[in-house]
Amino acid sequence: MKLLQDRIRRDGVIKSGNVLKVDSFLNHQMDIELLNEVGKEFKRIFEGYPINKILTIEASGIGIACITAQYFKVPVVFAKKAQSINIDGAVYSAKIESFTHKKTYDVIVSKKFISPEDRILIIDDFLANGCALAGLIDIVRSAGAAVEGIGIVIEKGFQSGGELIRNMGVRLESLAIVESMNAENGTIEFRE
Ligand code: 5GP
């Protein structure tokens, strides 16, 4: 998605540890016009898929998922980060290792909000090593529901998540795939 690539080049900041900061337009301040284009693009890509629900993870995925959901006219469920102490039989849970904070936490979704007839589109802001997505896929499958597809705004193609998730046989579409980024001179290359 050209508009997104241009915006990442213009406003993205490359940090150490393979972190790309896009908090001026995606996950702190949010450019709603851009997110509307993101939502439309996901709708175009997954047109004809029988999606009845969008699943994302708090916090950064929520805004993107909500805007996307307006094009699909379906509800959004977000996985919550939880203290393990709260986990009981009423929730599906998965362990996720945070890429940006380097700690492991549990995420939960109430069993009330995913059921076997659900056909789910998973949405998130970033894909790095794929741990967050693997956890969300696990939750959907534990509920007996189906993952119809995954929409990611920015995939870092030089990290392992893309291959891991595509090898699980799920349709994964990323609107921008960063092939390489150089913290020293600030250059970013995209996969075309
Ligand atoms: P993964 O589980 O694929 O390793 O990491 C995905 C999660 O980590 C995303 O939900 C996102 O919040 C965060 N993340 C991973 N890489 C980056 C990055 O380069 N920049 C930002 N802002 N978040 C990232």
Residues whose N, C-alpha, C, O or C-beta is under 5 A from the ligand:
A	BS01	5GP	N18 V19 L20 K21 V22 S60 E97 F99 T100 D124 F126 L127 A128 N129 G130 C131 A132 L133 G161
